[in-house]
Amino acid sequence: MKKILSIAVLLLIVIAGCKKIDYADNEQTGEGLVDFGLKLPVSGTAIVLNSGTPTATVNFSWNAAKPGLYTAPVYTIVMALKNGGDLNEPYVSFPVNGSVTAVDLTQQQIDDALKAKGIPNGAKTDLIWGVKATNGSVSILSQTIFNVSITRMKDGASGFVLLAPASSTSPITINPGSTAESFTFRWTKSKPAVGSPAVSYKVVFSLTGDFTTPLFSINGNASPADTTATITYKAMSDSMTAHGLTTLSAPANLKWTVIATTGNWSQQADYVNELTIIREV
């Protein structure tokens, strides 16, 4: 009899332990967030703000901080001084609408935030940036933190494009001794920002498309024809020879663009064109 009772008690314990728990009336009071990282701008990026294009944007993006259960987080871009700064006490911050993981900040937004901190016009500030994610219960910072430098607006100019000669790899044959024939380069006008000096132009040439150190250059014509530059075939040939292109009959594939300058600001045209020249022998 005692054995039967023991078995019955054991069965009741097992049944009670296997009973399904009803969570219908339980209220969730919090949940975690999974660590996440940054994408753009990458560490080491130098952002120079242009007062001539205040609505141009800088893209910031990151991976999603996945919620533990249901609540998607909202994000805030946070920046602190590189030396001695703390992203938990940001120098400047930019709240992000919704749960998106990328946002385009206008150059004016960024400049206004730095201006409010007393950073002078045209000054460069070394910063670190990250993203803070919060879902109402938990707040975490991005696992990665990137370095970035931002130079505040001072002088600036609007974007502009090349018009002629049209980009082509088809060779143009010229008489290298002709002073009666010439190339005319044309582009649209770049407008200086309010308070910036007048814009001047220079046509720059390169073999590689890198115009940091041009192969050679020619100045734009005097105003009001300052969106053109003219160079005779002879002057063009002489410049090419002086910069290493000594074989007249060999096709020389040049890349060219235009640099607009106002004050301490230099603005490259939006495009790079190709020009292939063969000189008659």
C-alpha positions as CSV (number, residue, x, y, z in Angstrom):
1,M,0.0,0.0,0.0
2,K,2.8,2.4,0.9
3,K,4.5,1.5,-2.4
4,I,1.3,2.4,-4.3
5,L,1.0,5.8,-2.5
6,S,4.6,6.6,-3.2
7,I,4.1,6.0,-6.9
8,A,1.0,8.2,-6.9
9,V,2.7,11.0,-5.2
10,L,5.6,10.8,-7.7
11,L,3.2,10.9,-10.6
12,L,1.5,14.0,-9.2
13,I,4.9,15.7,-8.9
14,V,5.8,14.8,-12.5
15,I,2.5,16.0,-13.8
16,A,2.8,19.3,-11.9
17,G,6.3,19.8,-13.2
18,C,5.2,19.3,-16.8
19,K,2.2,21.6,-16.6
20,K,2.4,24.3,-19.4
21,I,3.0,27.8,-18.0
22,D,0.6,30.5,-19.2
23,Y,2.5,33.8,-20.0
24,A,-0.5,35.6,-21.2
25,D,-0.6,38.0,-18.3
26,N,3.1,38.6,-18.0
27,E,4.4,42.0,-19.0
28,Q,7.8,42.4,-20.7
29,T,9.8,45.0,-18.8
30,G,13.0,45.1,-20.9
31,E,15.2,43.4,-23.5
32,G,18.8,43.5,-24.6
33,L,20.5,44.7,-27.8
34,V,23.2,42.9,-29.8
35,D,26.5,44.7,-30.3
36,F,27.0,46.4,-33.7
37,G,29.6,48.2,-35.7
38,L,30.2,51.3,-37.9
39,K,30.4,51.4,-41.7
40,L,30.9,55.0,-43.1
41,P,32.7,57.3,-43.0
42,V,35.7,55.0,-42.4
43,S,38.3,55.8,-39.8
44,G,40.8,58.4,-41.1
45,T,38.3,60.2,-43.3
46,A,38.9,64.0,-43.7
47,I,35.7,65.9,-44.2
48,V,36.2,69.5,-45.6
49,L,32.9,71.4,-45.5
50,N,32.2,73.7,-48.5
51,S,30.2,76.9,-47.8
52,G,29.3,76.9,-51.5
53,T,27.4,73.6,-51.2
54,P,25.7,73.7,-47.8
55,T,23.0,71.2,-48.8
56,A,25.6,68.6,-50.0
57,T,25.5,65.6,-47.7
58,V,27.9,63.3,-45.8
59,N,26.7,59.7,-45.4
60,F,26.9,58.0,-42.0
61,S,26.0,54.3,-41.8
62,W,26.3,51.4,-39.4
63,N,25.1,47.8,-38.8
64,A,21.8,47.3,-37.0
65,A,21.8,46.6,-33.3
66,K,19.4,43.7,-33.3
67,P,16.9,43.6,-30.4
68,G,16.7,40.7,-28.1
69,L,13.0,40.3,-28.5
70,Y,10.8,42.8,-30.4
71,T,11.6,46.5,-29.9
72,A,13.8,47.9,-32.6
73,P,16.3,50.5,-31.4
74,V,16.6,54.2,-32.3
75,Y,20.0,55.7,-33.0
76,T,22.0,58.8,-32.3
77,I,25.2,59.7,-34.0
78,V,27.7,60.9,-31.4
79,M,31.0,62.6,-31.7
80,A,33.7,63.5,-29.2
81,L,37.1,65.2,-29.4
82,K,39.8,62.7,-30.4
83,N,42.0,63.9,-27.5
84,G,40.3,63.4,-24.2
85,G,36.8,63.1,-25.5
86,D,34.2,60.6,-24.3
87,L,31.3,59.4,-26.5
88,N,29.2,58.8,-23.4
89,E,29.4,62.6,-23.0
90,P,29.3,63.6,-26.7
91,Y,30.8,66.9,-28.0
92,V,28.1,67.0,-30.7
93,S,25.3,64.6,-31.5
94,F,22.7,64.1,-34.3
95,P,19.5,62.1,-33.4
96,V,18.3,59.8,-36.2
97,N,14.7,59.5,-37.1
98,G,13.3,56.0,-36.8
99,S,15.4,52.8,-36.8
100,V,17.3,53.4,-40.1
101,T,21.0,52.4,-40.1
102,A,22.1,55.2,-42.5
103,V,21.6,58.9,-42.6
104,D,22.8,61.8,-44.8
105,L,23.8,64.8,-42.8
106,T,24.0,68.1,-44.7
107,Q,27.2,70.0,-44.6
108,Q,25.3,72.8,-43.0
109,Q,24.0,70.6,-40.2
110,I,27.5,69.5,-39.3
111,D,28.9,73.0,-39.6
112,D,26.2,74.5,-37.4
113,A,26.9,71.9,-34.7
114,L,30.6,72.7,-34.7
115,K,30.0,76.5,-34.9
116,A,27.8,76.2,-31.7
117,K,30.9,74.7,-30.0
118,G,32.9,77.8,-30.9
119,I,35.0,76.2,-33.6
120,P,36.3,79.0,-35.9
121,N,35.5,79.2,-39.6
122,G,37.9,77.1,-41.6
123,A,39.4,75.3,-38.5
124,K,40.0,71.6,-38.5
125,T,38.8,69.5,-35.6
126,D,39.9,65.9,-34.9
127,L,37.0,63.8,-33.6
128,I,35.9,60.3,-32.9
129,W,32.5,59.2,-33.9
130,G,30.2,56.3,-33.0
131,V,26.5,55.5,-32.7
132,K,24.3,55.1,-29.6
133,A,21.4,52.6,-29.9
134,T,18.6,52.6,-27.4
135,N,15.3,50.7,-27.2
136,G,13.9,52.3,-24.1
137,S,15.3,49.7,-21.8
138,V,18.9,49.4,-22.9
139,S,21.4,51.8,-24.4
140,I,24.7,50.7,-26.0
141,L,27.5,52.3,-28.0
142,S,28.7,50.8,-31.3
143,Q,31.6,48.4,-30.7
144,T,33.8,50.2,-33.3
145,I,34.8,53.8,-33.0
146,F,36.2,55.7,-36.0
147,N,38.5,58.7,-36.2
148,V,37.4,61.6,-38.5
149,S,38.6,65.2,-39.0
150,I,36.1,67.9,-40.0
151,T,37.1,71.3,-41.3
152,R,34.5,74.0,-40.8
153,M,33.2,76.1,-43.7
154,K,35.0,79.3,-44.7
155,D,35.5,80.0,-48.4
156,G,33.6,77.8,-50.9
157,A,32.3,77.4,-54.4
158,S,29.5,75.5,-56.1
159,G,30.0,72.5,-58.3
160,F,30.5,72.8,-62.0
161,V,31.0,70.5,-65.1
162,L,33.2,70.3,-68.1
163,L,31.7,71.1,-71.5
164,A,34.4,70.8,-74.2
165,P,36.3,69.1,-75.7
166,A,34.1,66.1,-75.2
167,S,35.8,63.1,-73.5
168,S,37.2,60.7,-76.1
169,T,40.0,58.2,-76.6
170,S,39.9,58.8,-80.4
171,P,43.1,60.6,-81.3
172,I,43.2,64.2,-82.5
173,T,46.2,64.9,-84.9
174,I,47.7,68.3,-84.5
175,N,50.5,70.3,-86.2
176,P,53.0,70.8,-83.3
177,G,54.3,74.0,-84.8
178,S,51.0,75.7,-85.4
179,T,50.3,79.0,-83.6
180,A,47.2,79.6,-85.7
181,E,45.3,76.6,-84.5
182,S,44.4,76.0,-80.9
183,F,42.4,74.0,-78.3
184,T,39.6,75.7,-76.5
185,F,38.5,74.2,-73.2
186,R,35.1,75.2,-71.8
187,W,33.2,74.5,-68.6
188,T,30.2,75.9,-66.6
189,K,30.6,78.6,-64.0
190,S,31.4,77.9,-60.4
191,K,29.7,80.4,-58.0
192,P,31.6,81.6,-54.9
193,A,29.9,81.3,-51.6
194,V,28.6,84.5,-50.0
195,G,31.6,86.4,-48.7
196,S,34.1,84.4,-50.7
197,P,36.4,86.0,-53.3
198,A,35.9,85.7,-57.0
199,V,36.6,82.3,-58.6
200,S,39.6,81.8,-60.8
201,Y,40.1,78.7,-63.0
202,K,42.9,76.4,-64.1
203,V,42.8,73.5,-66.6
204,V,45.0,70.7,-65.3
205,F,46.3,67.6,-67.1
206,S,47.4,64.2,-65.9
207,L,48.4,60.8,-67.3
208,T,46.7,58.9,-64.5
209,G,43.7,61.0,-63.5
210,D,45.4,62.1,-60.2
211,F,45.5,65.9,-60.2
212,T,47.2,66.3,-56.8
213,T,50.4,67.1,-58.8
214,P,49.3,67.8,-62.4
215,L,51.5,67.0,-65.3
216,F,51.0,70.7,-66.4
217,S,48.3,73.3,-66.4
218,I,46.9,76.4,-68.2
219,N,45.1,79.3,-66.7
220,G,41.6,80.3,-67.6
221,N,41.0,83.2,-69.9
222,A,40.3,86.7,-68.5
223,S,36.8,87.5,-67.4
224,P,34.1,87.6,-68.8
225,A,35.5,84.6,-70.8
226,D,36.9,83.0,-67.6
227,T,35.0,79.8,-68.1
228,T,37.3,79.0,-71.2
229,A,41.0,78.5,-71.7
230,T,42.8,78.6,-75.0
231,I,46.1,77.1,-75.9
232,T,47.7,76.9,-79.3
233,Y,48.8,73.6,-80.8
234,K,52.4,74.6,-80.5
235,A,52.1,75.6,-76.9
236,M,50.3,72.4,-76.1
237,S,53.0,70.3,-77.9
238,D,55.8,72.2,-76.2
239,S,54.2,71.6,-72.8
240,M,53.8,67.9,-73.5
241,T,57.4,67.6,-74.6
242,A,58.7,69.5,-71.6
243,H,56.9,67.1,-69.3
244,G,58.2,63.9,-70.8
245,L,56.0,63.2,-73.8
246,T,58.8,63.6,-76.3
247,T,57.7,61.1,-79.0
248,L,55.6,63.3,-81.4
249,S,54.0,60.4,-83.3
250,A,53.1,58.4,-80.2
251,P,49.4,58.9,-79.0
252,A,49.4,60.8,-75.7
253,N,46.3,60.0,-73.7
254,L,45.7,62.9,-71.3
255,K,43.2,63.2,-68.6
256,W,42.0,66.8,-67.9
257,T,39.7,68.7,-65.6
258,V,39.3,72.2,-64.2
259,I,40.1,73.5,-60.7
260,A,38.1,76.5,-59.4
261,T,39.8,78.5,-56.6
262,T,38.3,81.0,-54.3
263,G,40.3,82.2,-51.3
264,N,41.7,79.0,-49.6
265,W,39.1,76.8,-51.3
266,S,39.8,74.6,-54.4
267,Q,36.9,72.9,-56.1
268,Q,37.5,70.3,-58.9
269,A,35.0,69.9,-61.7
270,D,32.5,67.1,-61.3
271,Y,34.0,65.2,-64.2
272,V,37.3,64.2,-65.8
273,N,37.6,64.1,-69.6
274,E,40.1,62.3,-71.8
275,L,42.0,63.8,-74.7
276,T,44.3,61.8,-77.0
277,I,46.8,63.7,-79.1
278,I,49.1,62.7,-81.9
279,R,51.5,65.3,-83.2
280,E,52.5,65.3,-86.9
281,V,56.1,64.5,-87.7
